[in-house]
């Protein structure tokens, strides 16, 4: 192989390696005070984010900072779908105790039958629910109606039929998923169980119901005993009344109105709320093989199982999926650059929870404005753009992003190779244009 070919090969190798590898320099947690803090403050102000909490983890060190109106470290936010991480940890604890099997038919643990109408002989398993491979649709009619009580404000969502308000989670699931249920429809199923990924909030509602049926405890009591207390998460729970003095005030934006509209706090029985600092303790446990200080919430092998990507497909589709950072384990996203985590979005709140176990670093970001009530509004786009800028700054500073992003690998590498292969002609043309001598470069 000629020197030129060696150089091209070496260059491509270095670029590709850099594109998939985050910075390995140890993070000095104290370096986050200063420029990055000022930059986030400016983004919070210019993006009109009422309040934002950031927690960065490096090994056993924690950096927590509040921005905007409510800056106390103990400020509590609804976490949205980050709750799936907590549900998955709880279900996997039951698995470790031998109370359930991951390949159990969910009907073993439910009072009614759950089956895809077109595949009635195919069991829906707990493993399928954890990895979003059950075939269930993402949402169901009157979602969250079971978690509604008289003093909850109507501003949070559309009105519900009276007969589905303030019923039990199990009753609501039966209405929707039992073939004789009053809200049942075959359209609740979108694909054959076990054959592919289809994100489903409702699969996790089934898991919450199984958790309560198997343990005989409410989800609040179980998680407090087995997650919150061992991890010293004193500002985490489901009942907002416990945290009203430190609860972030939710806001929304609507079409034609890009200002922040205050909302009352929703006291849902199955809606988890936490502080960024508390969630940092869970992150430390997941980065340390399930151990936080003197508590072990999961075995090392179970944490590995939880973080193993379950989304598999043919080579081309798998390659494209990696380019858009798209994978899922059990209750946790499996992303490129070694990242694991989950995002969260609910009325009035957004959240992010991402870590890299290989580098012992991660971050949590919680804020109290969303436009989920109106996806068509410019506010939805604006909030997303601001969150993206904040996320990128945090991840770059924490070494969670590579020095060269893989999305630039192919165009940049192609340009460089083209220049190298044509360098003699390019130099000759430059020499002729600017009248300087060009040595033979072959």
N, C-alpha and C positions, 0 to 999 in steps of 0.2 A: 504494500500500500504506500503511495507517495506521501510526501510530507503534507501536501495540501489536503489530501483525504484524511490523514491523521488529525489535522487541525480541525477540520469540519466535524469529524466524529467526536473528538474531545469536547468541542464547543457544544454540540447537541447534548452530549451526556451531562455536562455541567448545568445547562439550562434546564433540562428535564428533571434532574435530581433536585435542583433548587426550587423548581416549581411545585414539587410535592412535599418538600420538607420545610416545616416552620423553623424559625430562628431558634437555635439551640443554646444561645447565650442565656445564662441564668438571669431571671428578672429580679432587679433590685426594687422591692416593693415601695421603698421610700421615694424612688424616682418618679412615682406617679403624682406626687405633689409638685405643682409647678406648671409647666407649659400645657400638659395634657388636661389638667384641671381647668385652666383658663379657657382652653379650646372647647371643652365640653360645656362650660358655663355659657360661652357665646352661642353655641348651637342650641342650648336649652332656651336661651333668651330669644334668639332670632326665629326659632321654630315654634315659639309660644307653647312650650311644654310646661304645664303648671308645676309639676314636681317629678324628680327623677332620682332614683337611688342606684348606685353602682357599687358592686363588690368585686374585687379582683383577688384571686387566690394564687399564691405562689408557695408550693410546699405546705408548710404548716402556718404560714403567715397570711394575714387577711388585711386588705385595704378597703375601707368602706367610706363612701363620700355621698352626701346628699346635695342636690342642686334644685334651685327654684324656691317655691314657697315653703314646702315641708321638708326640712333637711335633717331632721333627727334620725339617727341610725336605727331607731326602733320603729320607724314608720312602716305600716303594714299596707300591702297592696293585694288585690285579687291577682292570682298568678295564671289564670286561664288554663291552657292545655299543658303547662308545665306540671300540673297536677297529675298527669299521666305517669310521670316519673315516680311519684309517690305511690300511686296505685300499683304500678308494676313492682316496686320494691315490696309492698305489702303482700301481693299475690305470691311473689317468689319466696317470701318468708314462710307462707303456708306450705309451699312446695318443699322447702327444706325441712319443715316439721313433719312431712308426710301426710298432711291433712288433705292435700289435693295432688293430682298428677297433671303435668302440663298437657298431656294428651287425653285427659279426661273429657268425655262428652259433657258439655255444660249442663245437659239435662239431668246428669247425676246430682247436680247441686241446685237445681231450680225446681219450682213447684209447678211449672208448665213446660211444654215442649217448644224448643226453638229449632226450626228447620227451614232451610231454603225450600220454597215450594216446588222448584224444578229438580231439586236433588234431595228428596226426602230421606234417602238412605245414607246420606253423607253427614256424619256427626260434626257439629261445630265444637271445636276444642278450645281449651283455655289458651293453648299456644297460638292458635289462630287469632284469638281476640287480642292477645298481647302484641302480636306483630302486624295487626291490621290485615289479616288474610282470611277473614271469615266470610267475605262477600257482602257484608252489610253496607248499606248506604251511609254517607257521612252524618246526616242528621235525620230526624224523624219529626212528623207534625207535632206542634205544641211542645217542642223541646224546652225543657226546664219548667214546664207547667207544674209538674209534681213538686217542684221546689219553690212553689209560690205560696205566699200567705197573704192575708188581707191587708197587712200594712206595707206590703211591697209596692213601690210606685209603678204606675202604668207606663211611665216614660221609658222604662227599661226595655220594653218589647211590645209586640202587638198584643191585643187582648186575647185571652184564652177562653175556650168554652168552660163554663162554670163547673161542669162535672169532672174536669181533669185538673182543677186547681187544688193544691194542697192535699194530694193523695200520696200514697207511699211510692217510692221508686219502683218496687216490685209490681205494684198495681199498674203503674204507667207502662212498664215494660210489657206486661201481659196484654194490655190494651193494644199495643202496637205490634207485638211479635207473635202472640198466640193466634193461630189461624181463625179462632172464633172471637178474637178481640175486636172491640168496637172501632178501633183505629187501624186495624190490620190492613195491609195492602201488599201484594207481591212486589210492588215497586220499591219496597224497603230493601230489596236485595238487588245487587248490581252485577255480581259475577259468581261463578261456581266457587264454593268454599275451598280454600286451600290452594287455589291455582294462581293467585296473584295478589298484589298489594292494592288495597282500597281503604284510604284513611277513614276511620269511623269513630266519631265521638261516642256513638251508642254501644259499640263493642266494649268500651271502657265503663259505660253505665252498667252493663251486664256483669263486668268484673267487680264493680263496687257492690252490686247486689250479692254476688257469690261471696265476697269477703264478709259481708254482714251475716249471711245465712250460715256459713261454715263456722265463724267464730262466735256467733251469738252476741256480738257487740256492734254498736254503731261505728261507722267509719271514723267519726271523731274520736271515740274512746280507744279504738284499736290503734290508730296512728299515734295518738298521744302516748300510749303505753309503749309502743314498739318502734316508733321513729322519733317523734318530737322530744320526748323526755330523754332517751339515751343520747340524742345528738344535741341536747341543751338548746333546743329551738323554742325559746320561751315566748316568742312573738309569732307563733304559727298556729293556725287552727281553722275551724269552720264557722264558729259563731262570732259574727262581727261585734256583738255586744261586749265581748271580752276586750276588744281593742279600739273602741270608739275614740278614746283619747288620742290615739296615735294612728288612726286609720286615714290613709290618703283619700282625699275627696275626688271621686270620679268625675270625668268630663267627657263630653262627646262633641262632635262637629256634624253639621247637617248640610244637605245640599242648599246652596245659596246663602250659607251663613258659615264663614270660616272662623268664627270666634269660638272660644271654648264655652260650652253650655254646661253648667254644673248639674250633677245628678245626685240623688240620694244614694246612700250605700245599700247594696242588696244583701240581705241576710239569708242567703241560701244555705240549706242544710248540707249540701254536697259541694259547696263552692269554697275551695281552699284559698286561704289568704296567708301571706307570710312577709317577712322583711328580707331585704337582700342579704343582710348579715346572717340571719338564720339559715338561709338557703346555702350560704357559703359552707356551713357545717356539713350539710348533706353532700355538697360537692367534694369536700375533703374526704369524706368516707368513700365515695365512689372512686376517687383517685388513689385511695390507699387500701384497695382490696376489701372494701366494706367496713373498714375500721376507722373510728374517730375517737381519739384519746383512749379511754378504757372501754369503749363500747364497740361491739361488732354487730352491724345490722344485717349483713349478708356474708356468706362465705366467698372466698376469692373466686372459686369456680363458678359461682352463681353470678357474680358481677361480670365475669368474662362472658357467660352465656347471655346475659342481659344486653351486652354491648356487641354481640356478633350480628353482622348484617344478615337479615333474612330475605332481602330482595335480590333474587337471582334471575337472570334472563340470558338470552343469546348474546354473543360477544359484542355486536355492534350496539345493541340497546344498553348493555351493561356499561360499555365505554361512554356512551352519551350520558347515561345516568351519573357517572362519576364526574363528568364535566360540569353538570349542574348541581353537584353536591347533594345527591339524593339517595339515601338509604335508611333503613330502619331495623332496629334490633327488637328488644322487648321493652316498650315504654320509653325508648330513647332513639333519637336520630343518630345514624352512623354516617358521618360526613367525611369529605376529603381532608387532607392535612392532619389526619389523626384526631379530628374533633368528634366528640359525642355531646349530646344535649337535647334540648327541646325549646321551641318557641311557645309563647302563650299570647292569646288575644281574646278578650271578652269585653263586654260593654263597659267603657270607661277606663280600661286598663290594657297595657301591653307588657310583655316580659320576654326575656331571653336568658337561657341557662346553658352555657357551653364550656366544655373542658377538654383538655388534652392530657390524658393520664401519662403519656410518655414524657412530657415535660413538667408535669406537676403544676400546671397553670390552668386557670379558667376564669370566667367572669359571669356575673349575674347583673342584669339590667332590668329595672322595673320602673314603669311610668304610669301616670294616671290620666291619660287622654287617649281616646280612640275614636274612630268613625265607623265602627262596625255596624251601627244602626243604619248607616247609609253608605254602601260601598260606592255609589255613584258620585259622591261628593269629592271636590278637590281636596277637602280636608283629609280624606283617606290617603290620597297620594302624598300630600305634604307631610303628614305624620310619618309615613313610611320612609320618605326621603331623609327626614331628620334622624330617624332611628338608624337608618343605614349609615349615615355619616358618623354618628356617635359610636355605633358598633365597630366600624372600621378603625376609628382612632384608638379605641380601647384594645381591640385585638392586635393591631399593629404594635402598640406600645408594650403589650404583654407578651409579644413573641408568638402569638397564636396564628399568625398568617405567615406564609413563606416570603422570602425576599423577592421571588419572581412568581407571579401567579400563573398557573398552568393555562389559563385562558389566553395568555399572550404567547405561549410556547411556539405554536405552529406558525403564526404570521411573523413573529420576530425572527425565529430560526430560519424561516424561508427567505426573508429579506437578507439576513446575514450570509446565508449560503450563496444566494444569487450574487451578492457583492464579491464574495471570495472567488467564486468561479469565473467572474468577469473582471477581476481586478486589473488585469493587464490592459484590456481594452479601455476600461474606465480611466486608468492612469494616463494612457496615451491621449485620450480625448481631453483630459484636464491639462496635460502638458501642451497640447496644441492650442488650447483656448487661452492659457495664461502664460505661455512661452517659457516653461521651465523644462529642464531635461528630465527624462524618465529612464532609469536604468532598467535593464532586462530583469523582469521579476519572475521569470519562469524557473 
